[in-house]
Amino acid sequence: MNILLRKVAVTALSVTMVTSSFGLIANPNAAYAAESTATTTSAGVTQAYESLFQTDNVIDVNVTIDDADWKSMLESPLDKDYKSVSVEVDGNKLDNVGFSTKGNLTLKAVASMQDSDRYSFRLKFDKYDKTQTLLGLDKMVLNNNYADPSYMREVLHYEALRSIGMDVPMTNYVNLYVNGELVGFYTGVEAVDDSYLERNYGEDYEEGVLYDTDEKSYLQYEEGSDYSTITKDLGTDKDKAKLKTFIQTLNEMPEGEKGDIESVLDVDSALQYIAGNMVFGNYDSYSGDKGHNYMLYSDADGKFTVVPWDFNMSFNGYSGGGGRGTTTGSTTTNTNATNVSVDEPVLGISMENVPMINNLLAVPEYKEKYLSYVNELTDYMEGIQDRITGLADEIRPYVEADPTKFYTTEQFESNIAYSANADAAGMGGTPPEGFEGMTPPEGMEGMTPPEGFEGTTPPDGTTPPTQPGAAAGNGTTDATTGTDNTQTRPGGNFGGGGGGGMGSMAAGSLTTFALNRLANLQEQLGREVTPLPETSEETGSNTSSGATDKTITVTLDGKSITFPDQDPLQQSGRVMVPVNAILEALGAKVTWDKTAKTVTAVLNDQTLVLKIGSSTATVNGETLEIDAPAIIQNSRTLVPVRFISEGLGLTVDWDQTAAQVSLTSK
């Protein structure tokens, strides 16, 4: 394909502040803003779309899709079929654009949830017209922050790598609308596709080849192997000849010597990637037991560059594969991401099993260069608390307004706050009441239960979640069989917004891990150690605005109502309660329409219809105004308590001191 036919005219841009759909967003962290502004290598081509991808930029993406196509996507998300849509991205309008769901395990988990259809999506602007791009961009992805209550892990890791000169995808934040309705607040990421390759490697990029990796892509040489976990995305490499030469050359490096590695690998890109994973605790990667989430781009001469991808589990978001125990098959002392040794930057796998780390770091010159990158990234970490605080201030209004977020606003705040008592080495999530310590599905992003709860059984009468694709009997199945792509949860809503337990087992505090990791790195590197903050720990709270530090309880005619997945909370001065539990306690029949995002309850001679995000509801067809729209938190529908009295005809009393809602039938 002639790229001059498919790319729009390129304009040199230098942008540090961008006018978005939400007005001018100023970044108080000027140093980081400068780093987040897109730059190009000497070989690359500056692209007009770079103006959209400032780290702190929030843009609108409006998708217009045929109702039947949207319904089909929501009903069959695992198909990941493209639909033709019209889209407006920050004021730039295009028709006939490809729109689809994306993901693997997380996609299956969300698909199994009864009260959420918050999928990640991709927009392929040249899907149906190969000459069409968005300011030169051919594809972008919209990530749903499934396991990240902070909304920051991916953005910060990419930003840090960019600050040390690595070629990485650009990011922004997106308010996604479908047919005029706000779907949610997403992280936008530049896809690694033609436009990314041209931006970073120049107009001759098509002479190269791009490979993607599945799990267990450890780059170990195997005679006669076709390396089936490494698949070609773009370009031509007959019989994977270039890939095989690279892997063989990597594995045949003489111990402690370069050998011919520089003829087949941009070593700097590998060292930067390895250093970033180690510093920021990203082990859902080549540096961990999964051995995936990276790409390899070869130029025409067969020299490969490491392209990082998928950092949503960074900053200790992934604790599987040895994250709480010793690393199998290695002499490493690493026991968690907080204290991983800079000399053996792996977790859950032995150094010997990852030759791109083991063999490169055995070369003194490469080890010295790697340590220089570690020091540069530690410099970045020394400003991480201010960076997190500044970014949180910018995105907080959008997080609060997000109608489908997997986590409460309180969980967002907790994830960006430092806690001296939190387990910086672990997940730090709180399981829903009654399911404490339940083991998540085998293989589900590697999540492990809190230490001390391994192997515990769920409460009587409940069924532990089943991993998507798991076959009865052994709990696993060959992914190639395609059998049983369903997931079950107790009561149909186990784990809330995280899907199959992920929401309740979300990553622990971003700030707590970052500051503990920083102190550990400073100590290892012989630098001055930054003291950890002193905090006054709060007793648990289920508020989102700090209005009360007590757990809000609800009674109906004197009997307590239990909420298995999501407690009541205070938000913007209103008490919000999970309506399903109250309706069911009243004996109502409740149904949920994922496509329309409506809750319908039938109680005696009354039919109530409530739409997520709407400030009105209907009772027997009559419109009722409510003082705050219904929201979804942890896969449960929450409504203001006033709606309970006006919509259901109950008497409602609120005791601020006792943090208790008392409902009385009339």
C-alpha positions in Angstrom: 0.0 0.0 0.0 1.4 3.5 -0.9 1.4 5.4 2.4 1.2 8.7 0.5 -2.3 7.6 -0.6 -3.5 6.7 2.8 -2.0 9.4 5.0 -3.2 13.0 5.3 -0.8 15.9 4.8 1.4 16.1 7.9 1.9 19.4 9.7 4.7 20.0 12.2 3.2 20.6 15.6 4.6 21.8 18.9 1.8 21.6 21.5 2.0 21.9 25.3 -1.5 23.0 26.0 -4.5 21.8 24.0 -8.0 23.2 23.7 -10.3 20.2 24.1 -14.0 19.7 24.2 -13.8 20.7 27.8 -11.9 23.9 27.4 -8.2 24.6 28.0 -6.6 22.1 30.4 -3.5 23.5 32.1 -1.0 21.1 33.5 0.4 22.4 36.8 3.3 19.8 36.5 5.2 21.7 33.7 8.1 19.3 33.7 5.9 16.3 33.1 3.8 18.2 30.6 6.9 18.8 28.5 7.7 15.1 28.6 4.1 14.1 27.7 4.2 16.3 24.6 4.7 13.9 21.7 8.2 14.0 20.1 9.6 12.2 17.1 12.8 10.4 16.5 15.1 11.5 13.7 13.7 8.7 11.5 10.1 9.2 12.4 7.4 11.5 10.9 5.6 14.1 12.9 1.8 13.5 12.7 -1.0 15.9 13.0 -2.9 13.6 15.4 -0.2 14.1 18.1 -2.2 17.1 19.2 -4.9 14.8 20.5 -2.6 12.7 22.6 -1.4 14.9 25.4 -1.2 12.9 28.7 -3.5 15.3 30.6 -5.8 16.0 27.7 -9.5 15.1 28.0 -11.3 14.8 24.7 -14.8 13.8 23.7 -15.3 10.8 21.4 -18.9 10.6 20.0 -19.9 7.4 18.3 -23.1 7.2 16.2 -24.1 3.6 15.5 -27.2 1.9 14.2 -29.3 0.7 17.2 -29.3 -2.9 15.8 -25.5 -2.9 15.5 -25.1 -1.5 19.0 -27.5 -4.1 20.4 -25.6 -6.8 18.6 -22.2 -5.7 20.0 -23.6 -5.7 23.5 -25.2 -9.0 23.2 -22.2 -10.7 21.6 -19.1 -8.8 22.8 -16.8 -11.8 22.6 -17.2 -11.8 18.8 -15.3 -8.5 18.6 -17.0 -7.9 15.2 -16.4 -4.5 13.7 -19.4 -2.3 13.0 -19.5 0.7 10.7 -20.1 3.9 12.6 -19.8 7.6 12.3 -17.4 9.2 14.9 -16.5 12.6 16.1 -13.2 12.8 17.9 -12.5 16.2 19.6 -14.5 17.9 16.8 -13.0 15.9 13.9 -15.8 14.0 12.1 -15.4 10.8 10.1 -17.9 8.3 8.6 -17.6 4.6 7.9 -15.2 3.9 10.8 -14.7 0.5 12.3 -15.8 0.1 15.9 -15.5 -3.0 18.0 -15.0 -4.4 21.5 -11.4 -5.4 22.5 -9.7 -7.5 25.1 -9.4 -11.1 26.2 -9.8 -12.2 29.8 -11.1 -8.8 30.9 -13.5 -8.8 28.0 -14.9 -12.1 29.0 -15.2 -11.0 32.6 -17.2 -7.9 31.7 -19.3 -9.9 29.3 -20.3 -12.2 32.2 -21.4 -9.3 34.4 -25.2 -8.8 34.7 -25.1 -5.1 35.4 -22.3 -3.7 33.3 -21.4 -3.5 29.6 -18.4 -1.2 30.1 -16.2 -2.9 27.5 -12.9 -1.6 26.1 -13.2 -0.6 22.4 -11.2 0.0 19.3 -11.7 2.6 16.6 -10.2 1.7 13.2 -10.5 4.7 11.0 -9.3 3.0 7.9 -11.2 -0.3 8.4 -13.5 0.3 5.4 -11.6 3.0 3.5 -7.9 2.4 3.4 -7.2 6.0 2.5 -9.1 7.4 5.5 -7.3 8.4 8.8 -8.0 10.8 11.7 -5.3 13.4 11.2 -3.0 10.6 10.1 -4.1 8.1 12.8 -5.4 4.8 11.6 -6.4 3.2 14.9 -6.9 4.0 18.6 -8.1 2.0 21.6 -10.3 3.0 24.5 -9.4 1.1 27.6 -12.0 0.7 30.4 -9.6 0.7 33.4 -11.0 -2.6 34.5 -8.5 -3.4 37.3 -7.3 0.2 38.0 -9.3 2.4 40.3 -6.7 5.2 39.9 -7.3 5.5 36.1 -3.5 6.3 36.0 -1.3 3.2 35.8 -1.2 3.0 32.0 -0.8 6.8 31.5 2.0 7.2 34.0 4.1 4.2 32.8 4.0 5.3 29.2 4.8 8.9 30.3 7.8 7.7 32.3 9.2 5.7 29.4 8.7 8.6 27.1 10.7 10.8 29.5 13.8 8.6 29.0 13.5 8.7 25.2 11.7 5.4 24.5 9.3 5.2 21.5 6.0 4.3 23.1 2.3 4.8 22.3 0.7 8.1 23.2 -2.2 8.4 25.6 -5.0 10.7 26.6 -8.3 10.6 28.5 -11.7 10.2 26.7 -15.3 10.8 27.6 -16.9 8.2 25.3 -20.5 8.8 24.1 -22.5 6.4 22.1 -25.6 7.8 20.3 -25.4 10.9 22.5 -25.2 9.0 25.8 -22.1 9.1 28.0 -20.8 5.5 28.2 -17.9 6.3 30.5 -14.5 7.9 31.2 -11.8 5.9 29.4 -8.1 5.9 28.7 -7.3 6.5 25.1 -4.2 4.9 23.7 -2.6 5.2 20.2 -2.7 1.7 18.7 0.5 0.1 17.5 -0.4 0.1 13.8 0.7 1.7 10.6 0.5 5.3 11.8 2.4 4.5 15.0 5.1 2.8 13.0 5.4 5.7 10.5 5.5 8.2 13.4 8.4 6.4 15.0 10.3 4.6 12.2 9.6 6.8 9.2 8.0 6.3 5.8 9.9 3.1 5.1 8.2 1.3 8.0 6.3 -0.9 5.6 9.5 -2.6 4.6 9.6 -4.0 8.2 7.4 -6.5 10.1 5.4 -6.2 13.4 4.9 -9.1 15.7 2.6 -9.3 18.7 2.9 -11.7 21.6 0.6 -14.1 23.5 1.3 -15.7 26.9 4.6 -17.6 27.3 6.5 -15.6 24.6 9.7 -16.0 26.5 12.0 -15.8 23.4 13.6 -19.1 24.3 15.3 -20.8 21.3 13.7 -24.1 20.2 15.0 -26.0 17.3 12.4 -26.3 14.5 9.8 -24.2 16.5 7.4 -21.9 14.7 6.9 -19.8 17.9 3.2 -20.0 17.7 2.7 -17.5 20.6 4.3 -14.8 18.5 2.1 -13.7 15.7 2.6 -11.4 12.7 0.5 -8.3 12.7 1.9 -6.3 9.8 4.5 -6.8 7.1 6.1 -9.8 5.5 8.5 -12.3 7.1 8.4 -15.6 5.2 8.4 -18.5 7.6 9.2 -16.1 10.4 12.8 -16.1 9.2 13.8 -12.7 10.7 12.1 -13.6 14.0 13.8 -17.0 14.2 17.2 -15.4 13.5 16.7 -12.9 16.2 15.6 -15.5 18.8 18.5 -17.8 17.9 21.1 -14.9 18.0 19.7 -13.8 21.4 20.0 -17.2 22.9 23.5 -17.9 21.5 25.1 -14.8 23.0 28.4 -15.9 24.6 28.1 -15.6 28.4 28.9 -12.0 29.3 29.5 -11.0 25.7 27.5 -9.2 23.0 28.0 -11.7 20.3 26.0 -10.6 17.2 23.0 -9.3 19.2 23.3 -5.7 18.0 22.7 -6.9 14.4 19.2 -8.2 15.3 18.1 -6.1 18.3 17.9 -2.4 19.2 19.4 -3.2 22.7 18.4 0.2 24.1 14.7 -0.4 23.6 15.0 -3.7 25.4 16.9 -2.2 28.3 14.4 0.6 28.7 11.5 -1.8 28.7 13.1 -4.0 31.3 14.0 -1.1 33.5 10.5 0.3 33.3 8.9 -3.0 34.3 11.2 -3.3 37.3 10.9 0.2 38.6 7.1 0.4 38.2 6.3 -3.1 39.3 4.8 -4.2 36.0 4.9 -8.0 35.9 2.0 -8.8 33.6 4.7 -8.5 31.0 7.9 -10.2 29.7 9.4 -9.7 33.1 6.8 -11.9 34.8 5.3 -15.4 34.5 3.0 -14.5 31.7 5.7 -13.5 29.2 3.5 -11.2 27.1 2.3 -7.7 26.6 5.0 -6.4 24.3 5.5 -6.3 20.6 8.5 -6.6 18.3 9.1 -4.5 15.2 11.8 -5.5 12.8 13.1 -3.1 10.1 13.9 -4.3 6.6 17.3 -5.6 7.8 15.9 -7.8 10.5 16.8 -5.6 13.5 14.1 -5.7 16.1 12.9 -3.0 18.5 10.8 -3.8 21.6 7.5 -2.0 21.6 5.8 -1.9 25.0 2.0 -2.4 25.4 -0.7 -2.8 28.0 0.4 -1.2 31.3 -3.0 -1.3 33.1 -1.4 -3.7 35.6 1.6 -1.5 36.3 2.5 -0.1 39.7 1.9 -3.6 41.3 -1.5 -4.1 39.7 -0.6 -7.7 38.9 0.5 -9.8 41.9 0.2 -13.3 40.4 2.9 -15.7 39.4 5.0 -15.6 42.6 4.0 -12.1 43.6 3.6 -13.2 47.2 6.1 -16.0 47.4 9.6 -16.9 46.3 10.3 -17.1 42.6 10.2 -20.7 41.4 13.4 -22.1 39.8 15.6 -19.1 40.6 18.0 -18.0 43.2 16.4 -14.5 43.3 15.3 -13.2 46.6 12.4 -11.2 45.1 9.2 -11.8 47.0 7.1 -8.9 45.8 7.2 -6.0 43.4 8.2 -3.5 46.1 11.6 -5.1 46.7 12.5 -6.7 43.4 16.3 -6.6 43.0 17.6 -4.3 40.3 20.1 -7.0 39.5 17.4 -9.7 38.9 14.4 -7.7 37.6 11.9 -10.6 37.3 9.0 -11.8 39.4 7.3 -15.2 39.1 9.9 -16.6 36.7 13.6 -17.4 36.7 16.1 -15.2 35.0 17.3 -18.2 33.0 13.8 -18.5 31.4 13.8 -14.9 30.0 17.0 -14.6 27.8 16.2 -11.0 26.7 16.8 -10.0 30.4 19.3 -12.6 31.5 21.7 -12.5 28.5 21.6 -8.8 28.0 22.3 -7.9 31.7 25.2 -10.4 31.8 27.1 -8.0 29.4 28.8 -5.3 31.6 28.2 -2.5 29.1 24.5 -3.3 28.8 24.2 -3.7 32.6 25.6 -0.2 33.1 23.3 1.3 30.5 20.3 -0.5 32.1 21.3 0.9 35.5 21.4 4.4 34.0 17.8 4.0 32.8 16.9 2.7 36.3 18.3 5.8 37.8 16.5 8.1 35.3 13.2 6.4 36.1 13.9 6.7 39.8 14.3 10.4 39.2 10.8 10.3 37.7 9.6 8.4 40.7 10.9 11.1 43.1 8.2 13.4 41.7 5.5 10.7 41.5 3.4 11.9 44.5 3.1 15.4 43.1 2.4 14.0 39.7 -0.4 11.7 40.9 -1.9 14.5 42.9 -1.9 16.9 40.0 -3.3 14.4 37.6 -6.0 13.4 40.1 -7.1 17.0 40.4 -7.5 17.2 36.6 -9.4 13.9 36.1 -11.4 13.8 39.4 -14.5 15.6 37.9 -14.6 13.1 35.1 -14.2 10.1 37.4 -17.0 11.4 39.6 -19.3 11.9 36.6 -18.4 8.5 35.1 -21.8 6.6 35.1 -20.4 3.1 34.6 -17.1 3.1 36.5 -16.1 -0.2 38.1 -15.1 1.4 41.4 -16.6 4.0 43.7 -15.2 7.5 43.9 -14.0 6.6 47.3 -12.0 3.7 45.9 -10.5 6.1 43.4 -9.4 8.4 46.2 -8.1 5.5 48.3 -6.1 4.3 45.3 -4.2 7.6 45.0 -3.8 8.2 48.7 -0.8 7.0 50.8 -1.5 4.6 53.6 1.2 3.6 56.1 -0.8 0.5 57.1 -1.6 -0.8 53.6 0.2 -3.8 52.2 2.3 -2.2 49.5 3.3 -5.6 48.2 -0.2 -6.9 47.7 -3.4 -6.0 46.0 -5.0 -4.1 48.9 -8.5 -4.7 47.6 -11.4 -5.4 49.9 -13.7 -8.4 48.9 -17.4 -7.9 49.2 -19.0 -8.8 52.5 -19.3 -12.6 52.8 -16.7 -13.4 50.2 -13.6 -12.4 52.1 -10.5 -14.3 50.9 -12.2 -16.1 48.0 -9.7 -17.1 45.4 -10.3 -15.4 42.1 -10.6 -17.5 38.9 -7.5 -19.4 37.8 -5.6 -17.4 35.3 -7.7 -14.3 35.7 -5.0 -11.7 35.1 -2.9 -13.6 37.7 -4.7 -12.0 40.6 -4.1 -13.7 44.0 -6.1 -13.4 47.2 -4.8 -11.4 50.2 -2.0 -13.1 52.1 -3.5 -15.4 54.7 -6.6 -16.2 52.7 -5.2 -18.5 50.1 -7.4 -21.5 49.4 -10.3 -20.4 51.7 -13.7 -21.5 50.7 -16.7 -19.3 50.0 -19.6 -19.0 52.4 -22.1 -21.9 52.4 -24.5 -21.8 49.6 -22.3 -19.9 47.2 -20.3 -21.0 44.2 -16.9 -19.7 43.5 -16.5 -17.9 40.1 -15.5 -20.0 37.1 -12.7 -18.8 34.9 -13.9 -17.9 31.4 -13.2 -20.9 29.2 -12.9 -23.2 32.2 -14.0 -26.8 31.7 -15.8 -28.7 34.4 -13.6 -31.0 36.3 -10.2 -29.5 36.1 -10.9 -25.8 36.1 -9.0 -25.2 32.9 -9.4 -25.6 29.2 -7.4 -25.2 26.1 -8.0 -21.7 24.8 -7.9 -23.2 21.3 -11.0 -25.2 21.9 -13.2 -22.2 22.3 -15.4 -24.1 24.7 -17.4 -22.6 27.5 -16.7 -18.9 27.2 -18.9 -18.1 30.2 -18.3 -17.0 33.8 -20.6 -17.5 36.7 -20.7 -15.5 39.9 -22.6 -16.0 43.2 -26.0 -14.4 42.9 -25.0 -13.4 39.4 -23.0 -10.4 40.7 -19.8 -11.8 42.4 -17.1 -9.2 42.8 -19.1 -6.3 41.5 -17.7 -4.0 38.8 -14.4 -5.9 38.6 -16.1 -9.0 37.0 -15.6 -12.4 38.6 -14.0 -10.9 41.7 -11.6 -8.4 39.9 -13.5 -5.3 41.1 -13.2 -6.3 44.7 -9.6 -7.5 44.1 -8.5 -4.3 42.4 -5.0 -3.1 42.6 -3.9 -1.6 45.9 -3.0 2.0 46.4 -0.9 3.4 43.5 0.7 6.0 45.8 1.5 3.6 48.6 3.3 1.2 46.2 5.1 4.0 44.4 6.5 5.6 47.5 7.6 2.3 49.1 9.1 1.2 45.8 10.9 4.5 45.5 12.5 4.1 48.9 13.5 0.6 48.1 15.1 1.6 44.8 16.9 4.5 46.4 18.4 2.2 49.0 19.5 -0.3 46.4 21.1 2.4 44.2 22.9 4.0 47.1 20.8 7.2 46.8 19.4 9.3 49.6 16.2 7.7 50.8 13.0 9.7 50.7 11.2 9.2 54.1 7.7 7.8 53.8 4.9 10.1 54.7 3.3 10.0 58.1 -0.4 9.4 58.0 -3.2 9.3 60.4 -5.1 6.2 59.3 -8.9 6.5 58.9 -11.3 3.8 60.0 -13.0 2.4 56.9 -15.5 4.5 55.2 -18.0 4.0 52.3 -18.4 7.7 51.5 -17.1 9.3 48.4 -17.1 12.9 49.7 -15.8 12.5 53.3 -19.2 13.3 54.7 -19.1 10.5 57.2 -16.5 7.9 58.2 -19.1 5.3 59.3 -20.6 2.5 57.3 -24.1 3.5 56.1 -26.7 0.9 57.2 -30.2 0.5 55.9 -33.3 -1.0 57.6 -36.7 -1.9 56.1 -39.5 -2.0 58.7 -36.8 -2.5 61.4 -34.9 -5.3 59.6 -31.4 -4.8 58.2 -30.9 -5.0 54.5 -27.6 -6.5 53.4 -25.6 -5.4 50.3 -23.3 -8.2 49.1 -21.3 -6.2 46.5 -21.8 -2.5 47.1 -22.6 -0.6 50.3 -24.6 2.6 50.3 -22.4 5.7 50.0 -22.5 9.5 50.1 -21.8 11.3 46.9 -21.9 15.0 46.4 -24.0 15.4 49.6 -26.5 12.7 48.7 -27.0 9.3 50.2 -26.9 6.7 47.3 -28.3 3.2 48.0 -28.3 0.0 45.9 -31.8 -0.1 44.6 -31.8 -3.8 43.7 -31.4 -5.0 47.2 -34.2 -2.8 48.5 -36.5 -3.8 45.7 -35.8 -7.5 46.3 -36.4 -7.0 50.0 -39.8 -5.6 49.1 -40.6 -8.6 47.0 -40.3 -6.9 43.7 -39.3 -8.7 40.5 -36.3 -6.9 39.1 -34.9 -7.2 35.5 -31.9 -5.4 33.9 -31.7 -4.5 30.2 -28.0 -4.2 29.3 -28.7 -2.6 25.9 -31.1 0.1 27.2 -29.3 0.3 30.5 -32.6 0.3 32.4 -33.8 -1.4 35.6 -37.4 -2.5 35.6 -39.1 -3.4 38.8 -42.7 -4.8 39.2 -44.2 -4.6 42.6 -47.8 -5.4 43.1 -49.6 -3.1 40.7 -46.6 -0.7 40.1 -44.1 -0.9 37.4 -41.0 1.2 37.9 -38.4 1.9 35.1 -35.1 3.5 35.9 -32.5 4.4 33.4 -28.8 4.7 34.3 -27.6 8.3 34.0 -31.1 9.8 33.7 -32.5 12.3 36.1 -36.0 10.9 35.6 -37.7 7.6 36.1 -41.2 6.3 35.3 -43.8 4.8 37.6 -46.7 3.2 35.7 -45.7 5.3 32.7 -45.7 8.6 34.6 -42.4 10.6 34.7 -40.8 11.2 38.1 -37.9 13.6 38.6 -35.1 12.5 40.8 -32.5 14.7 42.4 -29.5 12.8 41.1 -29.1 10.3 38.2 -28.8 6.6 39.0 -25.3 5.3 38.7 -23.5 2.0 38.5 -20.9 1.2 41.1 -19.3 -2.2 41.5 -22.0 -3.6 39.1 -24.9 -2.4 41.3 -27.4 0.3 40.5 -27.4 3.1 43.1 -30.1 5.8 43.4 -30.5 8.7 45.8 -32.4 7.8 48.9 -35.0 10.4 48.2 -36.0 8.3 45.1 -36.9 5.5 47.5 -39.6 7.6 49.2 -40.9 9.2 46.0 -40.7 6.3 43.6 -41.6 3.4 46.0 -43.8 5.2 48.4 -41.7 4.4 51.5 -41.1 6.7 54.5 -37.4 7.5 54.7 -35.5 8.7 57.8 -31.8 9.6 57.7 -29.8 9.6 60.9 -26.6 11.5 60.1 -25.0 10.7 63.5 -25.7 7.0 63.2 -25.2 6.9 59.4 -28.5 5.0 59.1 -31.3 5.0 56.6 -34.6 3.7 58.0 -37.3 2.7 55.5 -40.9 2.2 56.6 -43.7 0.7 54.4 -46.8 2.9 54.3 
